[in-house]
């Protein structure tokens, strides 16, 4: 056996070698500039490292429309969400096919890459939101982003030459798909279960992860460290919580953790498919999908992110879901259980969720040990006390 193949058959990174980056930076500084939103920047980094293989740039019109209409690229390969670069109408008037443009992160002013323009096209923002997020409600954080961006998309291949300091900030824990594949192979893992998280691990998360460990050769905890919505716990705090959890409650022989720089879209079901596709690129054969995966608010039904996988033919996505029903602590079972395994009623269940944990901390309450591990709760307590001070 061997690791699953990358999506589309091979990795397609476009990040230039370290020694060539100064000359690419110098070239970019002489070009007209497109300032990217934080989401566009994070997509640039994901394309750069090969996480979004087979994409080698921002989507052209043909791929964009095909993805919205049927969750496949124009060549027939499964892909659930647009990966696009927006400019204003005024900017678009000065841009023509074949132009090279510098890609600059708007928040930091850092030059990230260069795009070679292949096409430009207008699009329907409401149609995109309804297709991607199943809603055009402006309360949805993903909808807000789309509605606030420019009215014209620029498609074309890119070259990247910066990773915005992530590799230094998360030294030893920041990895490209080619690197995690080497890691898994060195450990003799053929099957790997990925766990996607934007929250510190609570007891339900730990329970899901350990199901994955039993099913596969190894577990890959893969937290997102790109931009999150207001109120989510910062990546630096979560990172310390993950390390404390792993050091105390997981067998290190069968688990690895690395981080990645994407920004959450909160697209629920379609983001679950995206998570599976790029985890396949990282070398994972399975992804754990629990209740309300990548959701926000009440825009998606509890298991919509599990059900969407059934819309694809066998073999279209090689990273398959491990579907787990809602996990909770059962006082009668005296341990973690799920809707599927536990016969007891709601009065015996202690429901656990990241939202509930955050709410308790914000009220100055310490969640019970049925919610989380002591070492993790101590880190989070310190963080929330700091907010109040």
TORVEXMAR-863144 format. One record per atom (N, C-alpha, C): residue in three letters; x, y, z. Coordinates in steps of 0.05 Angstrom, whole numbers, plus 5000, padded with zeros to 4 digits. Layout:
BEGIN
ALAXYZ ...
END
This chain:
BEGIN
UNK501749765000 UNK500050005000 UNK501750255000 UNK500550474994 UNK501950734994 UNK499850955001 UNK500851195005 UNK499051415011 UNK497251464986 UNK494951594991 UNK493151664969 UNK494651864951 UNK493851844925 UNK494952034905 UNK493952314911 UNK495452524904 UNK494352794905 UNK491952824887 UNK490253024892 UNK487953074876 UNK488753154848 UNK487853004829 UNK488653054801 UNK491152904793 UNK492452764812 UNK494652584805 UNK497452674814 UNK497752944817 UNK500453034826 UNK500153304840 UNK502153364857 UNK502253624870 UNK503253834850 UNK502054074852 UNK502854294834 UNK503554544849 UNK505654534866 UNK506454774881 UNK507654984862 UNK507255234869 UNK508355454853 UNK510055644870 UNK510955554893 UNK512655714911 UNK515555684901 UNK516855904896 UNK519655894886 UNK521555814908 UNK523855684902 UNK525855614922 UNK526755864937 UNK527555824962 UNK528256044980 UNK530456224968 UNK532456104954 UNK534656264944 UNK533856444921 UNK531556384908 UNK530656544885 UNK528756764894 UNK527856764919 UNK525756954927 UNK526557244926 UNK528957324933 UNK529657604930 UNK529357714902 UNK530157554882 UNK529857664854 UNK526957684846 UNK525257494855 UNK522457514849 UNK521157754863 UNK522057804888 UNK521158044903 UNK521858294888 UNK524358314878 UNK525258544863 UNK523658584838 UNK523058364824 UNK521358384800 UNK518558484806 UNK517358374828 UNK514658454835 UNK514458754842 UNK516558864854 UNK516459144863 UNK516459334839 UNK517059234815 UNK516959404791 UNK514259384776 UNK512459214786 UNK509959154771 UNK507659304784 UNK505459344768 UNK502959444780 UNK501959254801 UNK500559364821 UNK499859204845 UNK496859144847 UNK496258904855 UNK493558834864 UNK493758774894 UNK492158924909 UNK492158884939 UNK490058674945 UNK490958454958 UNK489158234963 UNK487958244991 UNK485458154993 UNK484158125019 UNK485557895034 UNK485057875060 UNK486357665076 UNK485557385065 UNK483157355055 UNK482357095044 UNK483957035019 UNK484157235001 UNK485657194976 UNK488557134982 UNK489657275002 UNK492457215009 UNK492856935019 UNK490956845036 UNK491256575047 UNK490956365024 UNK489156425005 UNK488956244982 UNK491456234965 UNK492756464963 UNK495356494949 UNK497456304962 UNK497456304989 UNK499356135003 UNK498755844999 UNK496155774999 UNK495255494996 UNK495955394967 UNK495555564947 UNK496255494920 UNK499355464919 UNK500755654931 UNK503655654930 UNK504855394940 UNK503955294963 UNK505155054974 UNK504154794961 UNK502154814943 UNK501054584930 UNK498654454945 UNK497654594966 UNK495354484980 UNK492854484964 UNK492654674945 UNK490254694928 UNK490754554901 UNK492754374899 UNK493154224874 UNK490554094865 UNK489954104839 UNK491654184817 UNK491654474809 UNK490354654826 UNK490354934819 UNK493155054819 UNK493755214799 UNK496355354798 UNK495955654797 UNK493555744803 UNK492956024803 UNK490056074810 UNK489156324806 UNK486456394812 UNK484656314788 UNK482256234794 UNK480456114773 UNK479756304751 UNK479956184727 UNK478856324703 UNK475856284702 UNK474556424684 UNK471656424683 UNK470456144679 UNK471655994662 UNK470655724656 UNK470555544680 UNK472755544696 UNK472855384720 UNK470955504742 UNK470955764744 UNK469355894765 UNK466355824761 UNK465355844736 UNK462555794731 UNK461855494734 UNK463755324726 UNK463355034729 UNK463154954759 UNK464855084775 UNK464855024804 UNK462255114817 UNK461355344810 UNK458755444821 UNK456455264812 UNK456455184787 UNK454155044776 UNK454154744784 UNK456454614785 UNK456354324790 UNK458654214807 UNK460054384822 UNK462154304841 UNK464354144827 UNK464954214802 UNK467154084788 UNK468554304771 UNK471154274768 UNK472654444750 UNK471854384721 UNK472554554703 UNK471754524675 UNK472754254663 UNK474954154674 UNK476053894664 UNK474653654677 UNK472653704694 UNK471153484706 UNK472153394734 UNK474253514744 UNK475353444770 UNK473653574792 UNK473053424813 UNK471453534835 UNK472753774848 UNK471153984852 UNK472154224867 UNK469654374876 UNK469454444902 UNK466954544912 UNK466554844914 UNK468754994915 UNK468555284921 UNK470355454903 UNK469555694896 UNK471255874880 UNK473755944895 UNK475955964880 UNK478456064890 UNK479156294871 UNK478656544879 UNK478456764860 UNK479957014871 UNK480557194852 UNK481957444858 UNK480257674847 UNK479357844865 UNK477458064856 UNK478958334855 UNK478158494834 UNK479058764832 UNK476658944827 UNK476959204829 UNK474759394823 UNK474559424793 UNK472259524784 UNK471759574756 UNK473859774745 UNK474659964761 UNK476560164753 UNK479360034748 UNK480059854767 UNK482659714764 UNK482559534739 UNK480259404735 UNK480059214713 UNK480359344686 UNK479559594684 UNK479859744658 UNK482759774650 UNK484559774669 UNK487459804663 UNK488959544659 UNK487459314663 UNK488759054662 UNK488058914637 UNK490058794624 UNK489458634599 UNK490758364601 UNK489858184584 UNK490857914583 UNK493857914577 UNK495357754592 UNK498257744589 UNK499757914608 UNK498358104622 UNK499758284641 UNK500758124665 UNK503058214675 UNK504058104700 UNK503458314722 UNK502358224744 UNK501558404766 UNK502658294792 UNK503558474810 UNK504558394836 UNK502158354855 UNK502258134870 UNK500158074890 UNK501158154918 UNK499758344930 UNK500658454956 UNK498458404977 UNK499258305000 UNK497358275022 UNK496558545032 UNK493958605032 UNK493058875038 UNK493558945067 UNK493458755086 UNK493658815114 UNK496558875122 UNK498458745110 UNK501358775118 UNK502958935098 UNK501958955073 UNK503559075052 UNK505758905041 UNK505758645049 UNK507858465040 UNK507258355012 UNK509358354995 UNK509158234968 UNK509157934971 UNK507057804960 UNK506757514963 UNK507357364937 UNK506557484914 UNK506857334889 UNK506457504865 UNK506357374842 UNK505857514816 UNK503857344801 UNK501857474789 UNK499957334772 UNK500357414743 UNK500157224725 UNK500057284696 UNK497157264688 UNK496057484679 UNK493157504674 UNK492357334650 UNK490457154654 UNK489456984631 UNK486757084622 UNK485157184641 UNK482557304634 UNK481457474656 UNK479357634650 UNK477957794670 UNK475057774664 UNK473357764685 UNK470457724681 UNK468857824704 UNK466457924697 UNK464658004718 UNK463157764728 UNK461857784751 UNK460457554763 UNK458157654780 UNK456457474788 UNK453957534803 UNK454557464832 UNK454857664849 UNK455557624877 UNK453357454892 UNK450857524887 UNK448757374901 UNK448757084892 UNK449057034866 UNK449156754857 UNK451456604870 UNK453756734871 UNK456056594884 UNK455556534913 UNK454456724928 UNK453856674956 UNK451856444960 UNK449756444944 UNK447756234947 UNK448955964940 UNK450755954920 UNK451955704912 UNK454055614933 UNK455655794943 UNK457855724961 UNK456855684990 UNK455155864999 UNK454355875028 UNK451455795033 UNK449955745011 UNK447055685013 UNK445455915024 UNK446656155024 UNK445256395034 UNK446556645023 UNK444956865022 UNK446157125016 UNK445757315039 UNK445257205063 UNK444857355087 UNK447557495095 UNK447457755098 UNK449857905104 UNK450957855132 UNK449457715149 UNK450457635175 UNK452557405173 UNK452457265150 UNK454357045146 UNK457157155139 UNK459257085154 UNK461857205150 UNK463057165121 UNK462356935109 UNK463256885082 UNK461857065062 UNK459257105066 UNK457757285049 UNK458757565051 UNK459357655075 UNK460457925079 UNK462857975062 UNK464657775062 UNK467157805046 UNK466657835016 UNK464857665006 UNK464257674977 UNK462957944970 UNK461058024986 UNK459558264980 UNK461358514982 UNK463458504998 UNK465158735002 UNK467358764981 UNK467758554965 UNK470058554947 UNK469458684920 UNK471458714902 UNK471058834876 UNK469258674858 UNK468358794836 UNK466258684819 UNK467358524795 UNK470058514793 UNK471258364770 UNK473258164780 UNK473257924769 UNK475157724777 UNK477457714756 UNK479857674765 UNK482257634748 UNK483057344751 UNK483257204729 UNK484156924729 UNK486856904718 UNK488456704728 UNK491056664716 UNK492956514735 UNK495056404724 UNK497056264740 UNK498656464757 UNK499556364780 UNK501156534798 UNK503856394804 UNK505656564814 UNK508156464826 UNK508256604854 UNK508856454875 UNK509056574902 UNK511856564912 UNK512556764928 UNK515356774938 UNK515456864967 UNK513056874981 UNK513056945009 UNK510956765023 UNK511456695048 UNK509456555064 UNK508656705089 UNK509156975088 UNK508257155109 UNK509257085137 UNK511556955138 UNK512756895164 UNK511556655179 UNK509556515167 UNK508356285181 UNK510456075187 UNK512256025169 UNK514255805173 UNK515955865197 UNK516556115202 UNK518156195226 UNK516456195251 UNK514156305249 UNK512356335272 UNK511556055283 UNK511155865265 UNK510355595274 UNK512555395266 UNK515055475271 UNK517355305264 UNK516955025275 UNK517354825257 UNK517054545265 UNK514154445263 UNK512254625260 UNK509454545258 UNK508054645233 UNK509554785216 UNK508454895191 UNK509554715168 UNK507754595152 UNK508754405132 UNK507154425106 UNK508554375084 UNK507254355058 UNK506354065053 UNK504654025033 UNK503753755027 UNK506053555022 UNK508053645007 UNK510253465001 UNK511753375026 UNK511853555046 UNK513153505071 UNK511553305089 UNK508953345090 UNK507353165106 UNK507252885094 UNK507252875068 UNK507452615054 UNK510052465061 UNK512252605061 UNK514752485069 UNK514652395099 UNK513452555115 UNK513152495144 UNK511552235148 UNK509252215135 UNK507551985138 UNK508951735128 UNK510251755105 UNK511751535094 UNK513951445112 UNK515351635125 UNK517551565144 UNK516451415168 UNK513951455175 UNK512751315198 UNK511451055190 UNK511450995164 UNK510150755154 UNK507150765153 UNK506051005153 UNK503151035152 UNK502151015123 UNK500150855117 UNK498850845091 UNK496250995092 UNK494850955114 UNK492251095118 UNK492551295140 UNK491451535135 UNK491751755155 UNK489051895157 UNK488151935182 UNK485752085187 UNK486352365194 UNK485252555179 UNK485652845184 UNK483552945203 UNK484353125221 UNK482353255238 UNK482753555234 UNK480653685223 UNK480553975218 UNK479554105243 UNK480854325252 UNK479854465275 UNK480554765273 UNK478754925283 UNK479255215287 UNK478955285317 UNK478355085333 UNK478055125362 UNK480054955378 UNK480555035403 UNK482054845420 UNK480554585422 UNK481954365426 UNK480554105428 UNK479054085454 UNK476454025452 UNK474953945476 UNK474553645476 UNK473153545495 UNK472953255498 UNK471653115474 UNK469753245461 UNK468453135438 UNK470453105415 UNK472053315411 UNK474153305391 UNK476053075396 UNK476953055421 UNK478852845428 UNK477652565422 UNK475052535428 UNK473752285423 UNK473652215393 UNK473052425376 UNK473052385347 UNK475852305338 UNK477852455347 UNK480552395339 UNK481352105345 UNK480552015368 UNK481351745376 UNK479951525360 UNK477551595350 UNK476151415331 UNK477851395306 UNK478751625296 UNK480451625272 UNK483051475276 UNK484251485300 UNK486651345306 UNK486251035305 UNK483950955313 UNK483350665313 UNK482850565285 UNK481750735268 UNK481050655240 UNK483450655222 UNK485250855226 UNK487450895207 UNK490150845221 UNK492250845205 UNK494950795216 UNK495851035234 UNK494951265227 UNK495751505243 UNK493651725241 UNK493951915259 UNK492152145261 UNK493752405254 UNK492652575238 UNK493852825230 UNK492053055240 UNK492853175262 UNK491353415272 UNK492453655257 UNK490553795243 UNK491353995223 UNK489854255229 UNK490654405248 UNK489154655255 UNK489654875235 UNK487555035231 UNK487655265213 UNK488855505230 UNK490855645218 UNK491955875233 UNK491656135217 UNK490156125195 UNK489456365180 UNK487356525196 UNK486256725183 UNK484456915196 UNK481756775202 UNK480656835226 UNK478156725234 UNK476156955239 UNK473656885246 UNK471757095251 UNK472157205279 UNK470957445284 UNK471157575310 UNK470057395332 UNK471457375354 UNK470557205376 UNK471856935377 UNK473056845355 UNK474456585355 UNK477156625370 UNK478156415382 UNK480556425398 UNK482956445380 UNK484856635385 UNK487156675368 UNK488856425364 UNK490156405341 UNK491756175334 UNK493956115355 UNK495256325365 UNK497456285383 UNK496556145409 UNK494156225418 UNK493056105443 UNK492255815437 UNK490955775415 UNK490055505408 UNK492455315404 UNK494555425393 UNK496955265387 UNK498055155414 UNK498255325434 UNK499155235460 UNK497355015472 UNK494755065468 UNK492754865478 UNK493054595464 UNK493454605437 UNK493754355422 UNK496254205432 UNK498454345437 UNK500854215446 UNK500454085473 UNK499054225491 UNK498554115518 UNK496853865516 UNK494853875499 UNK493053645495 UNK494553405485 UNK496153445464 UNK497653225452 UNK499653105471 UNK501053275486 UNK503053175504 UNK501953005526 UNK499453045533 UNK498352915557 UNK496252695551 UNK494952705527 UNK492652525523 UNK492752365497 UNK494952385482 UNK495152225457 UNK497752065456 UNK497651825445 UNK500051665442 UNK501651795419 UNK504051905425 UNK505552055405 UNK506451885381 UNK506451625384 UNK507251445362 UNK505251465338 UNK502751525344 UNK500651505324 UNK499351775317 UNK500651995325 UNK499352255319 UNK501552455311 UNK500852635292 UNK502552855284 UNK500753105281 UNK501853335287 UNK500453585284 UNK502053775267 UNK500853895247 UNK501954115232 UNK499754325227 UNK500554575222 UNK498554785218 UNK498554875189 UNK496455005180 UNK496355105153 UNK495055385152 UNK495655545132 UNK495055835133 UNK492355925121 UNK490555745116 UNK488055835102 UNK486355995120 UNK484656155108 UNK482556305123 UNK479956155120 UNK478556135143 UNK475955995142 UNK473956145125 UNK472455995109 UNK470256115094 UNK467556075108 UNK467455885127 UNK464955815141 UNK462755725122 UNK463655575102 UNK461855485081 UNK460655205086 UNK460855115111 UNK459554865119 UNK460154625101 UNK458054525088 UNK458254285071 UNK460454305049 UNK460354525035 UNK462254555013 UNK465154595023 UNK465354715046 UNK468054735058 UNK469054465067 UNK467254295076 UNK468054015084 UNK469253875060 UNK468153915036 UNK469253785012 UNK471953905006 UNK472254175008 UNK474854295004 UNK476854185024 UNK476054165049 UNK477854055070 UNK478753775062 UNK476953615052 UNK477753335044 UNK479753335020 UNK479153515001 UNK480853514977 UNK483753604984 UNK483953814999 UNK486753895005 UNK488053715026 UNK486553585043 UNK487753385061 UNK488753145044 UNK487353075023 UNK488352875004 UNK491152954993 UNK491453214987 UNK494053314977 UNK496153284999 UNK495353325024 UNK497353295046 UNK497952995052 UNK496452815039 UNK497052525043 UNK495052375059 UNK492752495065 UNK490752365083 UNK488752205067 UNK488151965077 UNK486251795064 UNK483351835075 UNK483251955099 UNK480652005112 UNK480552275125 UNK478152375129 UNK477852625144 UNK475452575163 UNK475852655188 UNK473652635208 UNK471652865204 UNK469152785200 UNK467052985196 UNK464852935217 UNK464753115236 UNK462753095258 UNK460353265252 UNK459153345274 UNK456753515272 UNK457553805264 UNK456053915245 UNK456354195237 UNK459254275230 UNK460454105213 UNK463254155205 UNK463454415189 UNK465254585197 UNK465754845183 UNK463355025182 UNK461454985200 UNK459055145199 UNK459255405216 UNK457255565214 UNK457055805230 UNK454055865233 UNK453255955257 UNK450456015262 UNK448755775257 UNK446355815244 UNK444555595238 UNK444055575208 UNK446055635192 UNK445755635163 UNK445655355151 UNK446655155166 UNK446754885155 UNK445554685175 UNK444454475165 UNK443354265183 UNK445754115195 UNK445253985218 UNK447553875234 UNK449353685218 UNK448153525199 UNK449853325185 UNK449953375155 UNK449353625147 UNK449553695118 UNK452353655107 UNK454353705124 UNK457153675115 UNK457953385111 UNK456453205123 UNK456952915118 UNK455452825093 UNK452952925091 UNK451252835068 UNK452352925041 UNK453653155040 UNK454553255014 UNK456553065000 UNK458052905015 UNK459952725003 UNK458552524985 UNK456052464991 UNK454552264975 UNK453852374947 UNK454252634942 UNK453652744916 UNK455952694896 UNK458152584905 UNK460452534887 UNK460652234882 UNK461552164858 UNK461951884850 UNK464251764865 UNK464251494869 UNK466551364882 UNK469151424867 UNK471251494881 UNK473851544869 UNK474251834861 UNK472152004862 UNK472552284855 UNK474152434876 UNK473652364901 UNK475152474923 UNK476352234939 UNK478952214939 UNK480251974951 UNK480351994982 UNK480252234993 UNK480252275022 UNK477352255030 UNK476652025043 UNK473851965049 UNK473052045077 UNK470552125081 UNK469652215108 UNK469351975128 UNK470152025152 UNK469351845174 UNK467152005188 UNK464751915184 UNK462352065194 UNK461751975222 UNK461752175240 UNK461252115269 UNK458952295278 UNK457052165291 UNK454752315302 UNK455652485326 UNK453852655336 UNK454552845357 UNK455552695382 UNK457952775391 UNK459052655415 UNK458552835440 UNK458252705463 UNK457752855488 UNK458652675511 UNK458752795534 UNK459352645558 UNK456752545570 UNK456552285575 UNK454152165587 UNK454752095616 UNK453052205634 UNK453452155662 UNK452951865670 UNK451151735656 UNK450651455662 UNK452751265650 UNK453651325626 UNK455851175614 UNK458451235628 UNK458551465642 UNK460951565656 UNK463251595636 UNK462651705613 UNK464751755593 UNK463551875568 UNK465351905548 UNK464452015522 UNK462751805507 UNK460751905493 UNK458951735477 UNK457851895454 UNK456351765436 UNK455051905414 UNK452151825413 UNK450651975396 UNK447851915392 UNK447451625383 UNK449451525369 UNK449251255358 UNK449751035378 UNK451551095398 UNK452450885416 UNK451150885443 UNK449951115451 UNK448951145479 UNK445951135480 UNK444850965498 UNK441850935499 UNK440551135518 UNK442051295532 UNK440851465553 UNK439651725542 UNK437951845558 UNK436452085550 UNK438052335552 UNK436852555542 UNK438252815542 UNK438952915570 UNK437352835589 UNK437852925617 UNK440552815628 UNK441552605615 UNK444052485624 UNK446452585608 UNK445952755588 UNK448152835570 UNK449153115578 UNK451753145576 UNK453053405578 UNK454053475550 UNK452453645536 UNK453153715509 UNK455653905509 UNK457453845491 UNK459953995490 UNK460254135463 UNK460854385463 UNK461454515437 UNK463354745442 UNK464854815421 UNK466755045424 UNK465255295431 UNK462955335419 UNK461355575424 UNK460655595454 UNK459755365465 UNK458855355493 UNK461255415511 UNK463555295505 UNK465955335521 UNK466755635521 UNK466655765497 UNK467356045495 UNK465456215511 UNK462856145510 UNK460856305525 UNK461356285555 UNK462056045564 UNK462556005593 UNK464956175602 UNK467056165586 UNK469456325593 UNK468856615593 UNK467256715573 UNK466656995571 UNK464957095595 UNK463556905608 UNK461956975632 UNK463656935657 UNK466156855654 UNK467856815677 UNK467456545690 UNK466156365677 UNK465756095688 UNK467855905677 UNK468755725694 UNK470655515686 UNK469155265677 UNK469355185652 UNK467954945643 UNK468754695660 UNK466954515665 UNK467654275680 UNK469554085664 UNK470853895678 UNK472753715665 UNK471353535645 UNK468753505646 UNK467253355625 UNK467453505599 UNK467953765599 UNK468153925575 UNK470953915563 UNK472953935580 UNK475753945570 UNK477753845589 UNK480153805580 UNK482353705596 UNK483453945613 UNK484353875637 UNK485254075657 UNK487454255645 UNK489454145632 UNK491654305621 UNK490754505600 UNK488754425584 UNK487654595563 UNK485954815576 UNK484254745595 UNK482554945608 UNK484255155622 UNK486555075633 UNK488255275647 UNK489355475627 UNK490155385603 UNK491155565582 UNK488955765573 UNK486555655570 UNK484355825560 UNK483456025582 UNK483455935607 UNK482756105630 UNK484656345630 UNK487256295627 UNK489256515628 UNK488756705605 UNK487956605581 UNK487456775558 UNK484956955564 UNK482856835573 UNK480356995578 UNK480657195601 UNK482257115621 UNK482757315643 UNK484357555632 UNK486157495614 UNK487757715601 UNK485957905586 UNK483857795572 UNK481957965557 UNK480558155576 UNK479758055599 UNK478258225618 UNK479958445629 UNK482558365635 UNK484358565646 UNK484958785625 
END
